[in-house]
Amino acid sequence: MKKAIEKSLKTTHFTHNDEVNKKWYVVDANEKILGRFASEVAKIIWGKNSPKFTPNVDTGDFVVVINAEKIRLTGKRESLKEYKHHSLFPGGQKIRTFKELIEKHPDTVITKAVRGMLPKTKLGNKLITKLKVYAGDKHPHAAQNPVAKNI
C-alpha cells in the first residue's frame, strides 16, 4: 500500500487543451515601458502565470491591450530604435524608427515586442493570435467580459 502512494506522488500531471479554461484580460499600456510590459503580457498569453503551465500546450489566456499609442521607451531609445524588414528582393530593406511606427501603426510595436518573447514554433504562431492590440480606449471584445488586469 505504501509503495502505491509513493508512486502516485512521483507522477507529473501534463495539462491537455480540454482542461484549460481561457480567460480574457484587458491591460492598459498608458505610460508603460515597452519591454517590461511586453514580457508580462507574454507570460499571460503563454500561461506561465498559471499553476497548470505546460510548455508544449496552449495554457494561456487572451489579452486585450488598449492605449497602445501611449507606450514609451526609456532614454534615447525613442529616437534610436529601428525596426528592419527585408522583402528578399535586391534593395528591399525597409527601416522604420520607433517614432514613425508608433504614429502609423501603434499596435505593431507591441505585437512585435510580445512576439519576440514567445516560442518560435507553431505554438508561438498560435499564441500570438490571442493578443489583441488597440490604439484607443475602446475595444470590440466586451462580449467576452474581459477582466481588467494591472501590469
Residue pairs with C-beta under 8 A, 6 or more apart in sequence:
14 54
14 57
15 52
15 53
15 54
15 57
15 59
16 57
17 57
17 58
19 52
20 47
20 52
20 57
20 58
20 59
22 60
22 61
22 62
23 61
23 62
23 147
24 61
24 62
24 63
24 64
24 141
24 144
24 145
24 146
24 147
25 44
25 61
25 62
25 63
25 64
25 146
25 147
25 148
25 149
26 63
26 64
26 66
26 139
26 141
26 146
26 147
26 148
26 149
27 37
27 41
27 63
27 64
27 65
27 66
27 148
27 149
27 150
27 151
28 65
28 66
28 67
28 148
29 37
29 65
29 66
29 67
29 68
29 70
29 71
29 110
30 67
30 70
31 70
31 72
32 71
32 72
32 151
33 71
33 72
33 73
33 74
34 71
34 72
34 73
34 109
34 110
34 113
35 113
37 71
37 110
37 113
37 151
38 110
38 113
38 114
38 116
38 117
39 117
40 151
41 63
41 65
41 110
41 114
41 131
41 151
42 114
42 117
42 118
43 49
44 60
44 61
44 63
44 149
45 60
45 61
45 62
45 63
45 114
45 118
45 127
45 128
45 130
45 131
46 53
46 59
46 60
46 118
46 119
46 127
47 53
47 54
47 57
47 58
47 59
47 60
47 61
48 60
50 59
50 60
52 59
53 59
56 123
58 123
58 126
58 127
60 127
60 130
61 130
62 130
62 131
62 132
62 141
62 144
62 146
63 130
63 131
63 132
64 132
64 133
64 134
64 139
64 141
64 146
65 107
65 110
65 131
65 132
65 133
65 134
66 134
66 136
66 137
66 138
66 139
67 135
67 136
67 137
68 106
68 107
68 109
68 110
68 133
68 134
68 135
69 102
69 106
69 135
69 136
71 102
71 106
71 109
71 110
72 78
73 81
73 98
77 98
78 98
78 99
79 97
79 98
79 99
81 97
81 98
82 95
82 96
82 97
82 98
83 95
83 96
83 97
83 98
83 101
83 112
84 93
84 94
84 95
85 93
85 94
85 95
85 96
86 92
86 93
86 94
87 93
87 94
98 109
101 108
101 109
102 109
106 133
106 135
107 133
107 134
107 135
110 131
110 133
111 128
111 131
111 133
114 128
114 131
115 124
115 128
118 124
118 127
118 128
119 127
132 139
132 141
